[in-house]
Amino acid sequence: MTSNLFLPRVLSLTLAALLVGCGGSNHINDEAPVSNGNDSKMVGGFEQHEVNERFYYMKPVENTNKAYKLLFAFHGSGGNSQGMAAMTKLHEQSDDYLVVYPKSKNEEWNEGCRCNKADRLGVDDLGFVDDMIAELKAKYQLIDGEIYATGFSQGGLFVQNLLCNRSEVFNAIVTVGAPMSYQLGDSCSFDTPTHYRIMHGKADTVLPYTGRSHANFGLLSSPQAIKIIGNLNYDSALSTDKKVEQGVTLTYYPNRAIQTELISVDGAGHSWNLSPINTTQSIMEFFEKASKHPLPQGSDLIAINEDYYHVRNVTPQTDKPTVVMLSGANLHFHSDSAWFALLQPYLSTQFNVYVLIGLGKGLVVTPAHRQCKSLQRIFQCYLRSLI
């Protein structure tokens, strides 16, 4: 009769042989991930970072070996980063995002309308965003092509400026509580189609859903704004309206890979919370739908050199022995996909199971010596901290 200890012993010996056979030594020659160092201070539970005399705030990053998506959240006129964080709670929604709350230099962002104080003072907010991205890329592992932005009120007008001038940088952008300025509507142009959504209450009297006529601060309506972006994303197209909840209408362009949407909420005023819509949750769902690397719950993406690895904890059971399953090294995983899938739930009844799957180049086409170093890094730097 086979001992109950046979399977754990075999798995342990297999993993040990894999690591010793790949390199023997525990020393890793690859450059270690950069930590956030001592260049920040804590303010109200958030790290305050400074770049070129400008400030942004974020929660401390606990796992610097993990690869993250990046999300910027821009406050409204007269607001601040802490208020935006408290109102939206975007940083509490997903462990897969680094959520950054930037602070405007004065009370407003340079939204691209050539009509406000930030413009008159020559504030380069587009350059500020460029600087933040460069610094964050140097400090943390960021997933290529996974940068997002949202903004409320005047911050929502500013993220439209990002859309019109940095569309190649952002995968998706959401404006909440704002339509679009006349000036940006006239000048907006971009070559890289980008997922975009406006969420706006139809009873908004601060930045009206229906727009506003004004010699200096004129606003298009939100339906006009989404049509401009739709035409830029698709050259020209017709939108469709659909009732998604009582008092909530979705305007969208069907059968398109790039999503351009307007969510209009009857009776809602100038607010982040557009009842019955949960704005924060809806935005995160929009970003995940747009993501090039959507990850199920319990999954992480690990960046090693230029490769990404998908690590999934099947059933967290920290009180049980840990097993790490490695997918086969064939190009499309055809030969071992069946047993690999079937074995995961079986093992998870007795063990704390982690599944490591090559993504992109990963375990598949990377040279053997790099595969081994990558596996060492994952075991030593990532899995060791979880087990």
C-alpha positions, 0 to 999 in steps of 0.5 A: 500500500502506498504511504500517505507521505509518498506524494509530498516526498516525491513533489519535494524531491522533484522541486529540489532536483529542479532547483539544484539541476538548474543552478545549484547555488542559491545565489542569483546574479540577476539585478535585484528589484528596486525597493521604494527606499527612504525617499518618501514619508508617511502622511495619513497612512499613505506614502508621500513621494516627491518628483520635481517638486510635485507630490503624489501619494500611494499606499506602501508596496508590500511585495516589490517582486510582484508585477502591477498595473498602474492607476492614477486618480486625479482629484477635483478643483480645490481638492487633494489626494487624501480626499480623493483616496477617501472618496473613491477607495480605489486603493482598496479594490485590487491587489493587482494595481498600484493606485497613485493619487497625484496632487495638483500644483495649485487648486486646479489641473491644466486640463487643456482648455487654455482657460484656467489658472494652471494654464496661465501659470504655465503648469506642466501637468502632462509633464508631471504625469510623465515624470511620475510614470518614469519614477514608478517604473524605476521603483517597481515592476509595472506590467507593460501596457497596463496604465490607467487613469480616472478623475473626478470633476475638474480632475475628470476634465484633466484625464481627457487632456491625457487621453488627447495627448497621451493616448499611447501611454494609457490603456483606459481612462474614465471621467466622472462628473464632467463633460468636455471643454469647448477648447479641448473638444476642438483640439483633441486628436490622437492616433492610438485608440484608447478605452474611454468612459464618461460617468455623469449625473444628468442633474449635475449643476456644477459641470452640467451634463447638458453642457454650458455656454460661456465665453471662457469656460464653455462646456460641451454636453457629455453626449457630444463629448463621447461622440468626439472620442468615439469618432477618434477611436473608430474614425466614424461610427454610430452609438447605441443606447441601452437601459442597464438599470432603472434610471441608468443609460449606457451609450456605447459602440457595439462590436468594437474591440476598443470600448467608448462609453457614456453612463448617464444617471438620472437624478444624480448630481455632481458626485462621485457616487452615482446611485444606483451605480457603484462608481468605484466598482464599475470603474475597476470592472471597466479597467479589468475588461480593458486589461491585456492581462486580466487575472482571476482572484488569487492570482499574481503576475511576477515580472522576471527580467523581460518575462511574466509569470502567472502565479495562482494560489488555488485554495489558500491553506497556510496550515497545510504543506505547500506544493508548487505546480509547474506547467509543462515547457511546451509551446502551447501546453497541449500535451500536459494541460489535461492532467495539469488542470485535473490535478490542481483541485485534487491536490488542493484538498490536501495541500496549499497549492501554488500554480506557476504558469508561463505567460508571454515568453515565460517558461516557453521560449526563454533560454534554459539558463534564464528559465532556471534563474527566473524559477530561482527568483520566483521561489526565493523572492516571491513564494518564500514570502507567502509560504 
